[in-house]
Amino acid sequence: MTRAMSSGTYLVANKNSSAEASESYRTLRTNIRFSSMGRSSKVLLVTSAGNQEGKTTTATNLAVSYSQENKKVLLIDADLRNPSLQKVFPRSNKRGLTDVLSGQCGLEAAVSTTAIPNLSVLTAGTIPPNPSEILGSDQMQELLKEVSGYYDVILLDSPAALVVSDAQILGTLSDGVVLVAHQGKVTKEELKKVKRGMDHVNAHILGVVLNKA
């Protein structure tokens, strides 16, 4: 789909709107729009084949890019095994996605705004013993329907697709999947395996972000 620059910090798209990295994420945003012609692209899943390929960096900066377009954006940490959005946007992770799904708190109490206009975050919350079951629950489907009424774009940051089944589950709930590939780290066979898995559950892969190119 496009090449994305990454750095040691997550929010490169918010630092300098004219920088090459910021332009890369704007290009990614545009390419998603064209890849989604004729179908909804409100709920987007960002995943990768393996760990440490840059999916969280891509998800967060893509969220910033959408917010700069004056769209209301909700970034959800759906990596219930190793959450990280509470570090990217420093805040407590005591109330988050799992706490909303389990009825421990309401959505308004768990979603928080950020210093970036139009961008809100829902952290993962309490780490559960059964992440896959929670993500595949009716409550998760209902939550996505609910937030779709409030936000223009919902971005899901998920675990790696070849590590656990969570990404495939989330793929069935998303309008499109953005696959992040770390050049020199991931193999073609691994990417093909991710595609077969997503095809198996009828998830729609919009394209691939070549990272560290």
N, C-alpha and C positions, 0 to 999 in steps of 0.2 A: 504494500500500500504506500508506504513512505518510509523515509529514514528519520530517526529521531535521535537528536543529540542528548547525551546524559552527562551528569557531573556528580560530584560527591554530595551535592545538596539536591533536595527533591524539587523545590519550586523554582526551577530555572525560568519558566515561562512568565513568572511574576516579577522577575528582577529587572529585565531590560526588554521591553516589548519590541525593540528593533534588532535584537541579537539573533544570531543564526538559530540557536536552540528554540527561541520563541517562534520564529518563522516555521520551524519544522513542525511544531505542534499545531500551528494554524493550518499548515498544509495537511496534516493528518485529519484535522477537523473537517476541512473541505472535502478530502477524499472519502471520509465516512459518509458525508452527505450525498456524494455522487454514487457511492456504492450502495446506498439505500434507496435509490430512486424507485418510487412506486410502492414502498413499504415503510412502516414506522421505524424510527431509529431512536426512540425515546429512552429505552432501557438498554444500556450497552454493558457487556461483560468484557473486562480486560484480563487476559490470562497469558500463560506461557507454558512451554512443555516442562521445563524444570525450574528449580529455584534460582534466585539471583540472576535473572535475565533482564530485569528492569520493568516489570509489569506495574509495580506500585509507583515508580517514577513516571511511567507513561500515563497511568490512570490519573494521578494528581495533576500533572501538567496539562493533560487533556481537559480536565475539569476546569482548571484556570482559564484555558483558552476559550472554552464555551462561555464561562462567566464574563469574559472580556467582550463577548458578543452580546452582552446584556440579556443572556438567558439565565433563568433561575436553575441552578444546578445543585443536585444532591449527590455527594460522594459517599458511598456505603462501603465499609470495610467488611467484606463477606469472607475474609480469611479468618475463620474462627479457630484455627490451630496456631497461627503465628501472626496475630494482628499487628499492624504498624502505623495506622493512620493517627493514633493518639500521640505518636512521636513526631510525625510530619507536621501536624497541627497540635502543638502541645496542649493537652487537656486530659482530664480524668477519663478513664475507661470503665468506671464503675457502672455506668448506665449506657447501654448501647443496643445494638441489633438484637442480641439474644435475650436481653431483658425485656424488650418490647414484645418479641415473639412469645415469650413465656408468660406475659401478662404482669411482670414485676413492675413495669412503669409504662407510662403512655409515650406515644411518639414525640409529642412536643417536649417532653422532659428529656428525651434522649438525643434529639437532633440539636446541634449547636451551630451558630453562625461562625464565620471566620473573619479575619481582617480583610479578606478579599471580597469586594462587593459581589452579591448574587450567589456566593458559594457557601453552602452548608454541608456539614459533615455528620454522618452517623457512624460512630466507632463500633467495633465488634461487640463490646460489652463483656460480660462474664463468660469466660471460656467454658464451653459445655463438654460433657463426656461423649456426646453424640452429634457432632457437627453436621454430618451428611443428612441425618434424619431431620434436623431442625431446618436446614436449607431447603429440603424437599417437602416441607410441611405445607398444609393449607394456609397456615398463618403467614408464611413467607409470601405466598401468592397474593394473599389479601393485602399485605403490607405494600407490595409493589403496585398493586392497583390503587391503593390509597395515595401513595406519594406521587403517582403519575398524575393525579388531579391537582397537585400543588406545584410541581416542578416541570420545567421544559425538558430537562435531561437528567437521567439517573445513571450514574456510573458505578459499576460493581467491581471492586478489586477482589480477586479470588485467589485461592491456592493454585499451585502449578497443576496443570491438567494431567500429567503423567505420574504425579505423586499420590493423589487421592482422587476420588470420584466427584468431589464437590463442584469442580468447574463444569463437568458435564451436566450436573443437576441444575446449576445456575444457567447454563446455556439454554436449557429448555424454557426458562423463565424470561429470557432476554430477547430483544429484537435483533440483536446482532452481536457477534463476538470479534474482538480485536485481539489477534495473537501476536505477542511480543517474542521476537527471536534474537538471541544474543549471538552475533556473528562470531564464529570460532569456538563456540561452546555447545550449541545445539546442533544436532545432525539432521540431515534431510529425512532419515528414517523416523526420527523422533517427531518431527513436524508432521510427517505423513500419518503417524500413529495418532497424533492429536486430531488431525482432520477426520480420520476414520471414526474416532470416538465421538466427535461432534456430529458427524453425518449420521451415526447410529441413533442418536437421540433427536435428529432433525433440527439441530442448532445451526444457525446461519453464520458462517465465518465471513466477515466483511473483507478481511485482508490481513496482511502481516506487516508489522513494524520491525524493520531491521535495525537493531540496536547495536551500539558500539562499532558502527561501520567505519 
